Amino acid sequence: MLKEESIKTQNGEIYYWLNKNLTCSDLCIVFCHGLTADHTLFEKQIDFFASNYQILLWDIPLHGKSIPYKNFTFDNVVSDLNEIIEKECTSKLVFVGQSGGGFISQAFINKYPDKVHGFVGVGTTPFGLKYYKKSELFWVKHFATIANLYPYSLYRKACSKQVAITPEAQDNMNQTLVRLGKKGMLNATNAVYQEFLKIKESVQFPFPILLTYGEFDKVGLVAKYNQNWAAAINARLKVIKNASHNANYDNPVEFNHILEEYIEERMNNETCY
């Protein structure tokens, strides 16, 4: 069972959930959910990992309970996350970033490279303009404007079916969007995507990373971006079977074992205190 906590920052109150279990390697898994989702996206990972590792879930600002939040920038968000980590995690960090949460993870690694020992992407895409065509970035820039044209009930149903294939994963996404509301959805998508468009350079990872996506992921061009990303930096790439964009929720059994294998490999490369 995770304990709910919050931290008040100059930009807003941020909510997070964690356990206090520490292994001899003092490793903490930091789960960063995707755009318009919330921390419940990782509820299928809690029981699997919480007994052996410290885990930290949070509602990224403008999502879940971390509303309202002013002055949303990646720099502000990762600075606030670092404040949480400084308070709660005396351990090595492995980030798991799903979709937009992968953006936050990359921004954190870019700012605090010495604090992170691993990164696993789940249906996310890389920083760096070299990976994208101008026409592809056009849709990112105007996503919130386009999404605003649709009745929210229709948007919720379409989005839930697009990002997940199992009824339980679809319901998780739909209920998250219900709680967020249309105004919250538009605020979050506009803030995150406008920040993403400002990043021109790729992240230089000081450790091996693992990229994953669901075999049925049709969100944007996630498969292509991950294949190009993995080839460019010689990263390991895993395709999660029977899963879509929210692959960790669609197929938690396969995802959890892949993540555990990666974590054990990272731990074996570190000194045990």
ABEGO torsion letter per residue (X at the ends): XBBBBBBBBAAEBBBBBBBABBBAAGBBBBBBBBBGBBAAAAAAAAAAAAAABBBBBBBBBGBEABOBBBGBBAAAAAAAAAAAAAAABABBBBBBBBEAAAAAAAAAAAABAAABABBBBBGBBBBEAAABBAAAAAAAAAAAAAAAABBAAAAAAAAAAAABABAAAAAAAAAAAAAAEAAAAAAAAAAAAAAAAABABBBBBABBBBBBBBAABABEAAAAAAAAAAAAAGBBBBBBBGBBABAAAABAAAAAAAAAAAAAAAAAABBBX
